Amino acid sequence: MRTPLVVGNWKMHAGIAEARALATAIREGLKRPRGVEVAVCPPYTSLAAVAEVLSGSPIAWGGQNCHWEDKGAFTGEIAPGMLAELGCRYVLLGHSERRETDEEINRKVVAALRHQLVPLLCVGETEEERRQGLTFTVVEGQLRAGWAGLSADDIARGILAYEPVWAIGTGVNATPAQAAEVHGYLRGLVSELASKEIAQSLRILYGGSVKPDNAAELTQEPDIDGSLVGGAALQPQSFITIAKKSASKGGSSKE
């Protein structure tokens, strides 16, 4: 059984003091999560503070992006090794709010794997692309390009997130049926690109206006393995509730 994963993307919110308070509240609210794994992705400037708060807890942390080079003249960029040095487990790549070219995203995925980070690759269509019936074409293209050149073992180390661009920060989320349809399609592609076994073990998250009142319904879909949470991740009780409601049937989150 795939253990659901709930990741909070704090985006450009939470300076050091606010990040400490937010991480502390989440740590206290999820002392012994069962049936779900939880992680947060703070801004770079708050990562060290969050790492200090969450160290020794079951809550993991990650970066919101990284460069593909280990070092160099790349002003304003963050190397994957810098994230690893801060104890990051995950790194978000290809998020629509800062999506680069497919080739650049692929290079970042490769770099993340090289530094033992788990690349969380985001794919998703715009409202116009969905209206034109291009959803499957778009997400397939993004997935194939993002994983280009990876071995089956490399693919097995990653995570996918389906984030319909039209649902991010809009308050409008895909229905469980809409999300499940795309998740099922992506899982079929993973089977083709890697193996059926890897397709059954790889986690695919849903992102796009996830809230406490829709988290359980989404995760009940067999191909949805948790969520990538935006706005609600900045409200400790909402995020904690989402994590608990996302827990697999085999366990529930205990305080």
Number of C-alpha atoms within 10 A of each C-alpha: 8 17 20 21 24 28 27 22 25 19 17 10 14 17 15 18 11 14 22 21 16 19 23 16 16 24 22 14 19 23 14 16 21 19 21 24 21 23 22 28 25 27 22 18 12 18 24 19 19 27 22 13 19 21 13 9 13 14 21 20 25 30 27 23 27 23 21 20 17 15 13 8 7 10 6 6 14 19 20 27 21 15 25 18 10 17 18 24 20 26 25 25 28 26 20 16 9 10 14 13 12 18 14 17 26 25 17 26 31 20 21 31 18 15 17 15 24 21 28 27 26 27 26 27 23 18 15 12 16 17 10 9 12 15 18 17 12 16 21 18 12 23 21 16 16 25 22 18 13 17 11 15 11 17 23 19 16 20 20 25 27 25 27 25 22 20 19 21 14 10 13 12 22 20 12 18 12 10 22 21 15 21 24 16 14 23 22 15 17 23 16 12 19 17 16 14 11 19 20 15 13 21 24 28 28 31 28 26 24 28 20 18 12 16 24 21 15 25 23 18 17 11 24 28 28 33 29 26 26 21 20 20 25 21 13 19 16 18 26 24 19 24 31 27 24 30 26 22 12 10 13 17 21 12 12
